Amino acid sequence: MIWAIGAAFVLSMLIVIMLKAKGVPNREKWPPISEDEFIRRCSPGVNRERALKVRRIISEQLGVEYDRIYPEQRFVEDLKCD
């Protein structure tokens, strides 16, 4: 189970690095959330440090504000990647 969570994060990071953002998430649909709220929205058992590191990488690579990254966002539909 733990290896599956780690593999999912690694896959997410690789996808983010390969994609480019064409915009920012809808500001009304995706208002800023704290790190604690981000973790509450993650799947049970997710490693906090790892999840926040992935959030930071997504923010940096896509040029999206850190506090507007949600665990349930989709790369193409919500973060405007293709």
PyMOL Python script that loads the backbone (N, CA, C, O; Angstrom):
from pymol import cmd

cmd.read_pdbstr("""\
ATOM      1  N   MET A   1       0.828  -1.193   0.000  1.00  0.00           N
ATOM      2  CA  MET A   1       0.000   0.000   0.000  1.00  0.00           C
ATOM      3  C   MET A   1       0.867   1.250   0.000  1.00  0.00           C
ATOM      4  O   MET A   1       0.635   2.168  -0.787  1.00  0.00           O
ATOM      5  N   ILE A   2       1.868   1.292   0.880  1.00  0.00           N
ATOM      6  CA  ILE A   2       2.726   2.479   0.960  1.00  0.00           C
ATOM      7  C   ILE A   2       3.507   2.661  -0.335  1.00  0.00           C
ATOM      8  O   ILE A   2       3.678   3.791  -0.793  1.00  0.00           O
ATOM      9  N   TRP A   3       3.982   1.578  -0.932  1.00  0.00           N
ATOM     10  CA  TRP A   3       4.718   1.713  -2.194  1.00  0.00           C
ATOM     11  C   TRP A   3       3.814   2.258  -3.288  1.00  0.00           C
ATOM     12  O   TRP A   3       4.283   2.977  -4.171  1.00  0.00           O
ATOM     13  N   ALA A   4       2.529   1.933  -3.250  1.00  0.00           N
ATOM     14  CA  ALA A   4       1.589   2.436  -4.259  1.00  0.00           C
ATOM     15  C   ALA A   4       1.417   3.939  -4.123  1.00  0.00           C
ATOM     16  O   ALA A   4       1.350   4.648  -5.127  1.00  0.00           O
ATOM     17  N   ILE A   5       1.346   4.432  -2.898  1.00  0.00           N
ATOM     18  CA  ILE A   5       1.229   5.873  -2.668  1.00  0.00           C
ATOM     19  C   ILE A   5       2.486   6.576  -3.160  1.00  0.00           C
ATOM     20  O   ILE A   5       2.402   7.608  -3.827  1.00  0.00           O
ATOM     21  N   GLY A   6       3.653   6.022  -2.835  1.00  0.00           N
ATOM     22  CA  GLY A   6       4.913   6.601  -3.295  1.00  0.00           C
ATOM     23  C   GLY A   6       5.019   6.587  -4.804  1.00  0.00           C
ATOM     24  O   GLY A   6       5.474   7.559  -5.407  1.00  0.00           O
ATOM     25  N   ALA A   7       4.600   5.484  -5.423  1.00  0.00           N
ATOM     26  CA  ALA A   7       4.641   5.391  -6.885  1.00  0.00           C
ATOM     27  C   ALA A   7       3.711   6.408  -7.520  1.00  0.00           C
ATOM     28  O   ALA A   7       4.038   6.978  -8.561  1.00  0.00           O
ATOM     29  N   ALA A   8       2.557   6.644  -6.910  1.00  0.00           N
ATOM     30  CA  ALA A   8       1.617   7.634  -7.442  1.00  0.00           C
ATOM     31  C   ALA A   8       2.218   9.034  -7.390  1.00  0.00           C
ATOM     32  O   ALA A   8       2.041   9.817  -8.324  1.00  0.00           O
ATOM     33  N   PHE A   9       2.922   9.357  -6.315  1.00  0.00           N
ATOM     34  CA  PHE A   9       3.553  10.669  -6.225  1.00  0.00           C
ATOM     35  C   PHE A   9       4.674  10.820  -7.240  1.00  0.00           C
ATOM     36  O   PHE A   9       4.803  11.874  -7.862  1.00  0.00           O
ATOM     37  N   VAL A  10       5.477   9.797  -7.418  1.00  0.00           N
ATOM     38  CA  VAL A  10       6.550   9.854  -8.407  1.00  0.00           C
ATOM     39  C   VAL A  10       5.963  10.036  -9.794  1.00  0.00           C
ATOM     40  O   VAL A  10       6.461  10.851 -10.570  1.00  0.00           O
ATOM     41  N   LEU A  11       4.923   9.301 -10.116  1.00  0.00           N
ATOM     42  CA  LEU A  11       4.261   9.439 -11.413  1.00  0.00           C
ATOM     43  C   LEU A  11       3.710  10.854 -11.580  1.00  0.00           C
ATOM     44  O   LEU A  11       3.838  11.445 -12.651  1.00  0.00           O
ATOM     45  N   SER A  12       3.104  11.394 -10.538  1.00  0.00           N
ATOM     46  CA  SER A  12       2.584  12.764 -10.597  1.00  0.00           C
ATOM     47  C   SER A  12       3.697  13.760 -10.891  1.00  0.00           C
ATOM     48  O   SER A  12       3.527  14.664 -11.709  1.00  0.00           O
ATOM     49  N   MET A  13       4.829  13.596 -10.228  1.00  0.00           N
ATOM     50  CA  MET A  13       5.949  14.509 -10.458  1.00  0.00           C
ATOM     51  C   MET A  13       6.453  14.415 -11.882  1.00  0.00           C
ATOM     52  O   MET A  13       6.745  15.439 -12.499  1.00  0.00           O
ATOM     53  N   LEU A  14       6.560  13.214 -12.416  1.00  0.00           N
ATOM     54  CA  LEU A  14       7.021  13.054 -13.793  1.00  0.00           C
ATOM     55  C   LEU A  14       6.055  13.691 -14.784  1.00  0.00           C
ATOM     56  O   LEU A  14       6.481  14.329 -15.747  1.00  0.00           O
ATOM     57  N   ILE A  15       4.784  13.523 -14.556  1.00  0.00           N
ATOM     58  CA  ILE A  15       3.777  14.118 -15.440  1.00  0.00           C
ATOM     59  C   ILE A  15       3.886  15.635 -15.397  1.00  0.00           C
ATOM     60  O   ILE A  15       3.847  16.293 -16.436  1.00  0.00           O
ATOM     61  N   VAL A  16       4.022  16.186 -14.207  1.00  0.00           N
ATOM     62  CA  VAL A  16       4.118  17.639 -14.060  1.00  0.00           C
ATOM     63  C   VAL A  16       5.322  18.181 -14.812  1.00  0.00           C
ATOM     64  O   VAL A  16       5.219  19.192 -15.507  1.00  0.00           O
ATOM     65  N   ILE A  17       6.440  17.530 -14.682  1.00  0.00           N
ATOM     66  CA  ILE A  17       7.655  17.997 -15.337  1.00  0.00           C
ATOM     67  C   ILE A  17       7.514  17.974 -16.856  1.00  0.00           C
ATOM     68  O   ILE A  17       8.085  18.820 -17.544  1.00  0.00           O
ATOM     69  N   MET A  18       6.765  17.023 -17.377  1.00  0.00           N
ATOM     70  CA  MET A  18       6.601  16.899 -18.828  1.00  0.00           C
ATOM     71  C   MET A  18       5.568  17.864 -19.397  1.00  0.00           C
ATOM     72  O   MET A  18       5.566  18.111 -20.603  1.00  0.00           O
ATOM     73  N   LEU A  19       4.705  18.407 -18.576  1.00  0.00           N
ATOM     74  CA  LEU A  19       3.615  19.252 -19.048  1.00  0.00           C
ATOM     75  C   LEU A  19       3.911  20.726 -18.833  1.00  0.00           C
ATOM     76  O   LEU A  19       4.721  21.091 -17.981  1.00  0.00           O
ATOM     77  N   LYS A  20       3.251  21.563 -19.611  1.00  0.00           N
ATOM     78  CA  LYS A  20       3.357  23.006 -19.431  1.00  0.00           C
ATOM     79  C   LYS A  20       1.968  23.564 -19.196  1.00  0.00           C
ATOM     80  O   LYS A  20       0.988  23.085 -19.766  1.00  0.00           O
ATOM     81  N   ALA A  21       1.891  24.583 -18.351  1.00  0.00           N
ATOM     82  CA  ALA A  21       0.593  25.196 -18.055  1.00  0.00           C
ATOM     83  C   ALA A  21       0.240  26.209 -19.126  1.00  0.00           C
ATOM     84  O   ALA A  21       1.108  26.921 -19.632  1.00  0.00           O
ATOM     85  N   LYS A  22      -1.053  26.273 -19.472  1.00  0.00           N
ATOM     86  CA  LYS A  22      -1.549  27.271 -20.407  1.00  0.00           C
ATOM     87  C   LYS A  22      -2.369  28.323 -19.692  1.00  0.00           C
ATOM     88  O   LYS A  22      -2.938  29.200 -20.344  1.00  0.00           O
ATOM     89  N   GLY A  23      -2.446  28.266 -18.400  1.00  0.00           N
ATOM     90  CA  GLY A  23      -3.234  29.222 -17.634  1.00  0.00           C
ATOM     91  C   GLY A  23      -3.184  28.867 -16.166  1.00  0.00           C
ATOM     92  O   GLY A  23      -2.411  28.013 -15.733  1.00  0.00           O
ATOM     93  N   VAL A  24      -4.012  29.533 -15.428  1.00  0.00           N
ATOM     94  CA  VAL A  24      -4.088  29.257 -13.989  1.00  0.00           C
ATOM     95  C   VAL A  24      -5.465  28.722 -13.663  1.00  0.00           C
ATOM     96  O   VAL A  24      -6.412  28.958 -14.414  1.00  0.00           O
ATOM     97  N   PRO A  25      -5.595  28.013 -12.570  1.00  0.00           N
ATOM     98  CA  PRO A  25      -6.908  27.485 -12.204  1.00  0.00           C
ATOM     99  C   PRO A  25      -7.921  28.612 -12.009  1.00  0.00           C
ATOM    100  O   PRO A  25      -7.560  29.726 -11.630  1.00  0.00           O
ATOM    101  N   ASN A  26      -9.162  28.315 -12.266  1.00  0.00           N
ATOM    102  CA  ASN A  26     -10.252  29.250 -12.063  1.00  0.00           C
ATOM    103  C   ASN A  26     -10.216  29.739 -10.623  1.00  0.00           C
ATOM    104  O   ASN A  26     -10.301  28.939  -9.691  1.00  0.00           O
ATOM    105  N   ARG A  27     -10.092  31.037 -10.437  1.00  0.00           N
ATOM    106  CA  ARG A  27      -9.914  31.599  -9.092  1.00  0.00           C
ATOM    107  C   ARG A  27     -11.154  31.428  -8.215  1.00  0.00           C
ATOM    108  O   ARG A  27     -11.030  31.319  -6.996  1.00  0.00           O
ATOM    109  N   GLU A  28     -12.333  31.403  -8.808  1.00  0.00           N
ATOM    110  CA  GLU A  28     -13.543  31.218  -8.011  1.00  0.00           C
ATOM    111  C   GLU A  28     -13.700  29.753  -7.591  1.00  0.00           C
ATOM    112  O   GLU A  28     -14.078  29.458  -6.457  1.00  0.00           O
ATOM    113  N   LYS A  29     -13.408  28.853  -8.511  1.00  0.00           N
ATOM    114  CA  LYS A  29     -13.551  27.425  -8.228  1.00  0.00           C
ATOM    115  C   LYS A  29     -12.447  26.914  -7.299  1.00  0.00           C
ATOM    116  O   LYS A  29     -12.680  26.005  -6.502  1.00  0.00           O
ATOM    117  N   TRP A  30     -11.261  27.488  -7.398  1.00  0.00           N
ATOM    118  CA  TRP A  30     -10.109  27.014  -6.641  1.00  0.00           C
ATOM    119  C   TRP A  30      -9.524  28.145  -5.787  1.00  0.00           C
ATOM    120  O   TRP A  30      -8.426  28.622  -6.076  1.00  0.00           O
ATOM    121  N   PRO A  31     -10.236  28.581  -4.740  1.00  0.00           N
ATOM    122  CA  PRO A  31      -9.673  29.616  -3.859  1.00  0.00           C
ATOM    123  C   PRO A  31      -8.475  29.063  -3.087  1.00  0.00           C
ATOM    124  O   PRO A  31      -8.326  27.846  -2.975  1.00  0.00           O
ATOM    125  N   PRO A  32      -7.636  29.922  -2.563  1.00  0.00           N
ATOM    126  CA  PRO A  32      -6.473  29.450  -1.809  1.00  0.00           C
ATOM    127  C   PRO A  32      -6.877  28.568  -0.623  1.00  0.00           C
ATOM    128  O   PRO A  32      -7.874  28.823   0.052  1.00  0.00           O
ATOM    129  N   ILE A  33      -6.072  27.520  -0.389  1.00  0.00           N
ATOM    130  CA  ILE A  33      -6.264  26.663   0.784  1.00  0.00           C
ATOM    131  C   ILE A  33      -4.933  26.493   1.498  1.00  0.00           C
ATOM    132  O   ILE A  33      -3.868  26.566   0.885  1.00  0.00           O
ATOM    133  N   SER A  34      -5.009  26.269   2.783  1.00  0.00           N
ATOM    134  CA  SER A  34      -3.804  26.092   3.597  1.00  0.00           C
ATOM    135  C   SER A  34      -3.218  24.692   3.382  1.00  0.00           C
ATOM    136  O   SER A  34      -3.841  23.825   2.768  1.00  0.00           O
ATOM    137  N   GLU A  35      -2.017  24.501   3.901  1.00  0.00           N
ATOM    138  CA  GLU A  35      -1.396  23.179   3.841  1.00  0.00           C
ATOM    139  C   GLU A  35      -2.217  22.163   4.624  1.00  0.00           C
ATOM    140  O   GLU A  35      -2.362  21.018   4.195  1.00  0.00           O
ATOM    141  N   ASP A  36      -2.757  22.577   5.779  1.00  0.00           N
ATOM    142  CA  ASP A  36      -3.566  21.657   6.578  1.00  0.00           C
ATOM    143  C   ASP A  36      -4.818  21.223   5.819  1.00  0.00           C
ATOM    144  O   ASP A  36      -5.182  20.047   5.841  1.00  0.00           O
ATOM    145  N   GLU A  37      -5.476  22.167   5.148  1.00  0.00           N
ATOM    146  CA  GLU A  37      -6.668  21.827   4.362  1.00  0.00           C
ATOM    147  C   GLU A  37      -6.288  20.919   3.188  1.00  0.00           C
ATOM    148  O   GLU A  37      -7.026  19.989   2.863  1.00  0.00           O
ATOM    149  N   PHE A  38      -5.152  21.181   2.557  1.00  0.00           N
ATOM    150  CA  PHE A  38      -4.675  20.343   1.458  1.00  0.00           C
ATOM    151  C   PHE A  38      -4.521  18.901   1.934  1.00  0.00           C
ATOM    152  O   PHE A  38      -4.974  17.970   1.268  1.00  0.00           O
ATOM    153  N   ILE A  39      -3.882  18.721   3.087  1.00  0.00           N
ATOM    154  CA  ILE A  39      -3.658  17.373   3.624  1.00  0.00           C
ATOM    155  C   ILE A  39      -4.981  16.714   4.000  1.00  0.00           C
ATOM    156  O   ILE A  39      -5.148  15.514   3.783  1.00  0.00           O
ATOM    157  N   ARG A  40      -5.924  17.469   4.556  1.00  0.00           N
ATOM    158  CA  ARG A  40      -7.241  16.908   4.898  1.00  0.00           C
ATOM    159  C   ARG A  40      -7.951  16.374   3.656  1.00  0.00           C
ATOM    160  O   ARG A  40      -8.718  15.415   3.748  1.00  0.00           O
ATOM    161  N   ARG A  41      -7.706  16.979   2.505  1.00  0.00           N
ATOM    162  CA  ARG A  41      -8.365  16.565   1.265  1.00  0.00           C
ATOM    163  C   ARG A  41      -7.660  15.385   0.585  1.00  0.00           C
ATOM    164  O   ARG A  41      -8.206  14.787  -0.342  1.00  0.00           O
ATOM    165  N   CYS A  42      -6.458  15.054   1.043  1.00  0.00           N
ATOM    166  CA  CYS A  42      -5.715  13.932   0.469  1.00  0.00           C
ATOM    167  C   CYS A  42      -6.292  12.605   0.956  1.00  0.00           C
ATOM    168  O   CYS A  42      -7.059  12.561   1.917  1.00  0.00           O
ATOM    169  N   SER A  43      -5.914  11.540   0.282  1.00  0.00           N
ATOM    170  CA  SER A  43      -6.329  10.195   0.693  1.00  0.00           C
ATOM    171  C   SER A  43      -5.766   9.874   2.075  1.00  0.00           C
ATOM    172  O   SER A  43      -4.688  10.347   2.435  1.00  0.00           O
ATOM    173  N   PRO A  44      -6.494   9.070   2.846  1.00  0.00           N
ATOM    174  CA  PRO A  44      -5.981   8.679   4.168  1.00  0.00           C
ATOM    175  C   PRO A  44      -4.623   7.985   4.057  1.00  0.00           C
ATOM    176  O   PRO A  44      -4.396   7.189   3.146  1.00  0.00           O
ATOM    177  N   GLY A  45      -3.738   8.290   4.978  1.00  0.00           N
ATOM    178  CA  GLY A  45      -2.435   7.649   5.017  1.00  0.00           C
ATOM    179  C   GLY A  45      -1.363   8.320   4.172  1.00  0.00           C
ATOM    180  O   GLY A  45      -0.228   7.845   4.130  1.00  0.00           O
ATOM    181  N   VAL A  46      -1.699   9.412   3.498  1.00  0.00           N
ATOM    182  CA  VAL A  46      -0.713  10.109   2.669  1.00  0.00           C
ATOM    183  C   VAL A  46       0.323  10.762   3.571  1.00  0.00           C
ATOM    184  O   VAL A  46      -0.018  11.364   4.590  1.00  0.00           O
ATOM    185  N   ASN A  47       1.581  10.641   3.192  1.00  0.00           N
ATOM    186  CA  ASN A  47       2.680  11.251   3.929  1.00  0.00           C
ATOM    187  C   ASN A  47       2.630  12.769   3.727  1.00  0.00           C
ATOM    188  O   ASN A  47       2.705  13.247   2.595  1.00  0.00           O
ATOM    189  N   ARG A  48       2.505  13.516   4.804  1.00  0.00           N
ATOM    190  CA  ARG A  48       2.342  14.976   4.732  1.00  0.00           C
ATOM    191  C   ARG A  48       3.501  15.648   3.994  1.00  0.00           C
ATOM    192  O   ARG A  48       3.271  16.447   3.086  1.00  0.00           O
ATOM    193  N   GLU A  49       4.723  15.337   4.366  1.00  0.00           N
ATOM    194  CA  GLU A  49       5.886  15.980   3.763  1.00  0.00           C
ATOM    195  C   GLU A  49       5.965  15.691   2.266  1.00  0.00           C
ATOM    196  O   GLU A  49       6.261  16.580   1.468  1.00  0.00           O
ATOM    197  N   ARG A  50       5.702  14.452   1.897  1.00  0.00           N
ATOM    198  CA  ARG A  50       5.760  14.068   0.485  1.00  0.00           C
ATOM    199  C   ARG A  50       4.658  14.769  -0.316  1.00  0.00           C
ATOM    200  O   ARG A  50       4.900  15.258  -1.420  1.00  0.00           O
ATOM    201  N   ALA A  51       3.460  14.814   0.243  1.00  0.00           N
ATOM    202  CA  ALA A  51       2.335  15.453  -0.447  1.00  0.00           C
ATOM    203  C   ALA A  51       2.609  16.941  -0.662  1.00  0.00           C
ATOM    204  O   ALA A  51       2.342  17.470  -1.741  1.00  0.00           O
ATOM    205  N   LEU A  52       3.134  17.613   0.346  1.00  0.00           N
ATOM    206  CA  LEU A  52       3.417  19.040   0.215  1.00  0.00           C
ATOM    207  C   LEU A  52       4.589  19.300  -0.730  1.00  0.00           C
ATOM    208  O   LEU A  52       4.633  20.335  -1.395  1.00  0.00           O
ATOM    209  N   LYS A  53       5.537  18.365  -0.792  1.00  0.00           N
ATOM    210  CA  LYS A  53       6.641  18.502  -1.739  1.00  0.00           C
ATOM    211  C   LYS A  53       6.116  18.398  -3.170  1.00  0.00           C
ATOM    212  O   LYS A  53       6.521  19.168  -4.041  1.00  0.00           O
ATOM    213  N   VAL A  54       5.217  17.450  -3.410  1.00  0.00           N
ATOM    214  CA  VAL A  54       4.618  17.315  -4.741  1.00  0.00           C
ATOM    215  C   VAL A  54       3.822  18.571  -5.069  1.00  0.00           C
ATOM    216  O   VAL A  54       3.880  19.059  -6.198  1.00  0.00           O
ATOM    217  N   ARG A  55       3.089  19.097  -4.112  1.00  0.00           N
ATOM    218  CA  ARG A  55       2.328  20.339  -4.321  1.00  0.00           C
ATOM    219  C   ARG A  55       3.262  21.470  -4.727  1.00  0.00           C
ATOM    220  O   ARG A  55       2.957  22.224  -5.652  1.00  0.00           O
ATOM    221  N   ARG A  56       4.400  21.595  -4.042  1.00  0.00           N
ATOM    222  CA  ARG A  56       5.378  22.636  -4.349  1.00  0.00           C
ATOM    223  C   ARG A  56       5.955  22.457  -5.755  1.00  0.00           C
ATOM    224  O   ARG A  56       6.113  23.434  -6.488  1.00  0.00           O
ATOM    225  N   ILE A  57       6.268  21.222  -6.132  1.00  0.00           N
ATOM    226  CA  ILE A  57       6.813  20.950  -7.463  1.00  0.00           C
ATOM    227  C   ILE A  57       5.793  21.312  -8.540  1.00  0.00           C
ATOM    228  O   ILE A  57       6.143  21.933  -9.543  1.00  0.00           O
ATOM    229  N   ILE A  58       4.543  20.928  -8.336  1.00  0.00           N
ATOM    230  CA  ILE A  58       3.495  21.261  -9.301  1.00  0.00           C
ATOM    231  C   ILE A  58       3.393  22.774  -9.443  1.00  0.00           C
ATOM    232  O   ILE A  58       3.312  23.286 -10.560  1.00  0.00           O
ATOM    233  N   SER A  59       3.397  23.487  -8.335  1.00  0.00           N
ATOM    234  CA  SER A  59       3.311  24.942  -8.351  1.00  0.00           C
ATOM    235  C   SER A  59       4.469  25.555  -9.137  1.00  0.00           C
ATOM    236  O   SER A  59       4.261  26.422  -9.985  1.00  0.00           O
ATOM    237  N   GLU A  60       5.678  25.102  -8.852  1.00  0.00           N
ATOM    238  CA  GLU A  60       6.868  25.650  -9.517  1.00  0.00           C
ATOM    239  C   GLU A  60       6.889  25.320 -11.005  1.00  0.00           C
ATOM    240  O   GLU A  60       7.162  26.198 -11.824  1.00  0.00           O
ATOM    241  N   GLN A  61       6.612  24.093 -11.361  1.00  0.00           N
ATOM    242  CA  GLN A  61       6.707  23.666 -12.748  1.00  0.00           C
ATOM    243  C   GLN A  61       5.607  24.250 -13.626  1.00  0.00           C
ATOM    244  O   GLN A  61       5.830  24.517 -14.807  1.00  0.00           O
ATOM    245  N   LEU A  62       4.421  24.451 -13.057  1.00  0.00           N
ATOM    246  CA  LEU A  62       3.300  24.941 -13.854  1.00  0.00           C
ATOM    247  C   LEU A  62       3.056  26.433 -13.681  1.00  0.00           C
ATOM    248  O   LEU A  62       2.222  27.008 -14.382  1.00  0.00           O
ATOM    249  N   GLY A  63       3.765  27.063 -12.766  1.00  0.00           N
ATOM    250  CA  GLY A  63       3.583  28.488 -12.546  1.00  0.00           C
ATOM    251  C   GLY A  63       2.229  28.820 -11.933  1.00  0.00           C
ATOM    252  O   GLY A  63       1.671  29.889 -12.181  1.00  0.00           O
ATOM    253  N   VAL A  64       1.704  27.895 -11.128  1.00  0.00           N
ATOM    254  CA  VAL A  64       0.419  28.089 -10.464  1.00  0.00           C
ATOM    255  C   VAL A  64       0.701  28.417  -8.998  1.00  0.00           C
ATOM    256  O   VAL A  64       1.594  27.829  -8.388  1.00  0.00           O
ATOM    257  N   GLU A  65      -0.057  29.352  -8.435  1.00  0.00           N
ATOM    258  CA  GLU A  65       0.132  29.722  -7.041  1.00  0.00           C
ATOM    259  C   GLU A  65       0.023  28.482  -6.147  1.00  0.00           C
ATOM    260  O   GLU A  65      -0.896  27.675  -6.290  1.00  0.00           O
ATOM    261  N   TYR A  66       0.969  28.350  -5.234  1.00  0.00           N
ATOM    262  CA  TYR A  66       1.064  27.188  -4.353  1.00  0.00           C
ATOM    263  C   TYR A  66      -0.236  26.907  -3.622  1.00  0.00           C
ATOM    264  O   TYR A  66      -0.675  25.759  -3.550  1.00  0.00           O
ATOM    265  N   ASP A  67      -0.856  27.945  -3.079  1.00  0.00           N
ATOM    266  CA  ASP A  67      -2.057  27.736  -2.277  1.00  0.00           C
ATOM    267  C   ASP A  67      -3.306  27.478  -3.112  1.00  0.00           C
ATOM    268  O   ASP A  67      -4.387  27.285  -2.556  1.00  0.00           O
ATOM    269  N   ARG A  68      -3.178  27.473  -4.431  1.00  0.00           N
ATOM    270  CA  ARG A  68      -4.304  27.152  -5.313  1.00  0.00           C
ATOM    271  C   ARG A  68      -4.187  25.739  -5.908  1.00  0.00           C
ATOM    272  O   ARG A  68      -4.971  25.355  -6.776  1.00  0.00           O
ATOM    273  N   ILE A  69      -3.207  24.983  -5.432  1.00  0.00           N
ATOM    274  CA  ILE A  69      -3.059  23.594  -5.854  1.00  0.00           C
ATOM    275  C   ILE A  69      -3.857  22.724  -4.885  1.00  0.00           C
ATOM    276  O   ILE A  69      -3.653  22.778  -3.672  1.00  0.00           O
ATOM    277  N   TYR A  70      -4.767  21.922  -5.438  1.00  0.00           N
ATOM    278  CA  TYR A  70      -5.621  21.024  -4.664  1.00  0.00           C
ATOM    279  C   TYR A  70      -5.287  19.582  -5.035  1.00  0.00           C
ATOM    280  O   TYR A  70      -4.906  19.326  -6.178  1.00  0.00           O
ATOM    281  N   PRO A  71      -5.418  18.632  -4.109  1.00  0.00           N
ATOM    282  CA  PRO A  71      -5.134  17.237  -4.441  1.00  0.00           C
ATOM    283  C   PRO A  71      -6.111  16.654  -5.461  1.00  0.00           C
ATOM    284  O   PRO A  71      -5.759  15.711  -6.170  1.00  0.00           O
ATOM    285  N   GLU A  72      -7.316  17.185  -5.551  1.00  0.00           N
ATOM    286  CA  GLU A  72      -8.303  16.631  -6.478  1.00  0.00           C
ATOM    287  C   GLU A  72      -8.272  17.276  -7.865  1.00  0.00           C
ATOM    288  O   GLU A  72      -9.069  16.908  -8.729  1.00  0.00           O
ATOM    289  N   GLN A  73      -7.376  18.221  -8.091  1.00  0.00           N
ATOM    290  CA  GLN A  73      -7.313  18.858  -9.411  1.00  0.00           C
ATOM    291  C   GLN A  73      -6.805  17.893 -10.469  1.00  0.00           C
ATOM    292  O   GLN A  73      -6.010  16.995 -10.194  1.00  0.00           O
ATOM    293  N   ARG A  74      -7.288  18.105 -11.685  1.00  0.00           N
ATOM    294  CA  ARG A  74      -6.849  17.321 -12.840  1.00  0.00           C
ATOM    295  C   ARG A  74      -5.908  18.189 -13.653  1.00  0.00           C
ATOM    296  O   ARG A  74      -6.143  19.387 -13.811  1.00  0.00           O
ATOM    297  N   PHE A  75      -4.844  17.592 -14.170  1.00  0.00           N
ATOM    298  CA  PHE A  75      -3.830  18.369 -14.884  1.00  0.00           C
ATOM    299  C   PHE A  75      -4.388  19.093 -16.095  1.00  0.00           C
ATOM    300  O   PHE A  75      -4.154  20.291 -16.249  1.00  0.00           O
ATOM    301  N   VAL A  76      -5.105  18.414 -16.943  1.00  0.00           N
ATOM    302  CA  VAL A  76      -5.593  19.010 -18.182  1.00  0.00           C
ATOM    303  C   VAL A  76      -6.790  19.931 -17.928  1.00  0.00           C
ATOM    304  O   VAL A  76      -6.762  21.102 -18.308  1.00  0.00           O
ATOM    305  N   GLU A  77      -7.815  19.421 -17.303  1.00  0.00           N
ATOM    306  CA  GLU A  77      -9.049  20.180 -17.140  1.00  0.00           C
ATOM    307  C   GLU A  77      -8.920  21.351 -16.176  1.00  0.00           C
ATOM    308  O   GLU A  77      -9.439  22.430 -16.459  1.00  0.00           O
ATOM    309  N   ASP A  78      -8.251  21.171 -15.056  1.00  0.00           N
ATOM    310  CA  ASP A  78      -8.205  22.202 -14.027  1.00  0.00           C
ATOM    311  C   ASP A  78      -6.952  23.063 -14.071  1.00  0.00           C
ATOM    312  O   ASP A  78      -7.019  24.262 -13.801  1.00  0.00           O
ATOM    313  N   LEU A  79      -5.815  22.471 -14.405  1.00  0.00           N
ATOM    314  CA  LEU A  79      -4.554  23.197 -14.406  1.00  0.00           C
ATOM    315  C   LEU A  79      -4.100  23.614 -15.804  1.00  0.00           C
ATOM    316  O   LEU A  79      -3.018  24.176 -15.975  1.00  0.00           O
ATOM    317  N   LYS A  80      -4.941  23.333 -16.799  1.00  0.00           N
ATOM    318  CA  LYS A  80      -4.728  23.776 -18.190  1.00  0.00           C
ATOM    319  C   LYS A  80      -3.429  23.249 -18.802  1.00  0.00           C
ATOM    320  O   LYS A  80      -2.722  23.982 -19.493  1.00  0.00           O
ATOM    321  N   CYS A  81      -3.119  21.981 -18.545  1.00  0.00           N
ATOM    322  CA  CYS A  81      -1.926  21.335 -19.115  1.00  0.00           C
ATOM    323  C   CYS A  81      -2.366  20.425 -20.257  1.00  0.00           C
ATOM    324  O   CYS A  81      -3.480  19.900 -20.250  1.00  0.00           O
ATOM    325  N   ASP A  82      -1.508  20.248 -21.210  1.00  0.00           N
ATOM    326  CA  ASP A  82      -1.758  19.238 -22.246  1.00  0.00           C
ATOM    327  C   ASP A  82      -0.464  18.689 -22.769  1.00  0.00           C
ATOM    328  O   ASP A  82      -0.469  17.827 -23.648  1.00  0.00           O
TER     329      ASP A  82
END
""", "prot")
cmd.dss("prot")
cmd.show_as("cartoon", "prot")
cmd.util.cbc("prot")
cmd.orient("prot")
